[in-house]
Amino acid sequence: RINLYITKASAGATTDFSYRFYLYDASRNDESFKENLTDNLQPFLITSDGNAFKRVQDKAVYLRVKGEIFAFHSSPGIRIDDVLYSVPVFLNASPF
């Protein structure tokens, strides 16, 4: 019922890329996700590590970050058809 989206963003020519992790309704398409990025869709993780994704297993997301974490919400949730879903996220992080 839920997709994990990872986007790459740049704040400018002299700034490193950041990677943003989102949960989104799997019944909606990619275009719908892109449209909601300009609305109020918030990432549950923003990091400098483009290889942070490890796996999804047993309805949980496992991440390993080697780099900076700019924002992290440990209990990401998503509302689908008036039902709130919570997805466990297991995060292993080190500076490098």
C-alpha positions as CSV (number, residue, x, y, z in Angstrom):
1,R,0.0,0.0,0.0
2,I,3.0,2.3,0.4
3,N,5.9,3.2,-1.9
4,L,9.3,4.6,-0.8
5,Y,10.5,7.4,-3.0
6,I,14.0,8.8,-2.9
7,T,14.8,12.1,-4.6
8,K,18.0,14.0,-5.2
9,A,18.1,17.7,-4.6
10,S,20.6,20.5,-5.0
11,A,20.6,23.9,-3.3
12,G,23.1,25.4,-5.8
13,A,26.4,25.1,-7.6
14,T,28.5,25.2,-4.5
15,T,26.4,22.9,-2.3
16,D,26.4,19.1,-2.2
17,F,23.4,17.1,-3.2
18,S,20.9,16.0,-0.6
19,Y,18.7,12.9,-0.7
20,R,15.1,13.0,0.5
21,F,13.1,9.9,1.5
22,Y,9.3,9.9,1.3
23,L,6.5,7.5,1.9
24,Y,3.6,7.7,-0.6
25,D,0.4,6.0,-1.5
26,A,1.2,3.1,-3.8
27,S,-2.1,3.3,-5.6
28,R,-1.1,6.7,-7.0
29,N,1.3,7.2,-9.9
30,D,4.7,8.9,-10.1
31,E,3.1,12.1,-11.6
32,S,0.9,12.4,-8.5
33,F,3.9,12.1,-6.3
34,K,5.8,14.8,-8.2
35,E,2.8,17.1,-8.0
36,N,2.5,16.6,-4.2
37,L,6.2,17.5,-3.8
38,T,5.2,21.2,-4.3
39,D,2.4,20.9,-1.8
40,N,2.9,19.7,1.7
41,L,4.6,16.4,1.3
42,Q,7.5,16.2,3.8
43,P,10.4,13.7,3.7
44,F,11.1,11.6,6.7
45,L,14.8,11.6,6.1
46,I,17.2,14.2,4.4
47,T,20.8,13.1,4.1
48,S,24.0,13.6,2.2
49,D,24.3,9.9,1.6
50,G,22.9,8.8,-1.8
51,N,23.4,5.1,-0.9
52,A,21.5,5.2,2.4
53,F,18.8,2.8,1.2
54,K,19.5,-0.8,2.3
55,R,16.2,-2.8,2.1
56,V,12.5,-3.1,2.9
57,Q,11.7,-6.2,4.8
58,D,8.8,-7.3,7.0
59,K,6.9,-4.0,6.4
60,A,9.9,-2.0,7.7
61,V,12.5,0.2,6.0
62,Y,16.2,-0.4,6.8
63,L,18.7,2.4,6.1
64,R,22.4,2.8,6.6
65,V,23.6,6.4,6.4
66,K,27.3,7.2,6.0
67,G,27.4,11.0,6.0
68,E,25.3,13.8,7.3
69,I,21.7,13.6,8.4
70,F,20.0,16.9,8.0
71,A,16.5,15.8,9.2
72,F,15.0,12.5,10.4
73,H,11.5,11.7,11.7
74,S,11.7,8.3,13.4
75,S,8.1,7.4,13.1
76,P,7.1,8.3,9.5
77,G,3.4,8.0,8.8
78,I,1.2,8.3,5.8
79,R,-2.6,8.8,5.5
80,I,-4.3,6.8,2.8
81,D,-8.1,7.0,2.5
82,D,-8.4,8.4,6.0
83,V,-6.3,5.6,7.5
84,L,-3.0,6.5,9.1
85,Y,-0.2,4.0,8.5
86,S,3.0,4.0,10.4
87,V,6.1,2.4,8.9
88,P,9.0,1.4,11.2
89,V,12.4,2.8,10.1
90,F,15.6,1.3,11.3
91,L,18.5,3.6,10.9
92,N,22.2,2.8,11.3
93,A,24.3,6.0,10.9
94,S,28.0,7.0,11.0
95,P,29.7,10.2,10.0
96,F,31.7,8.4,7.2
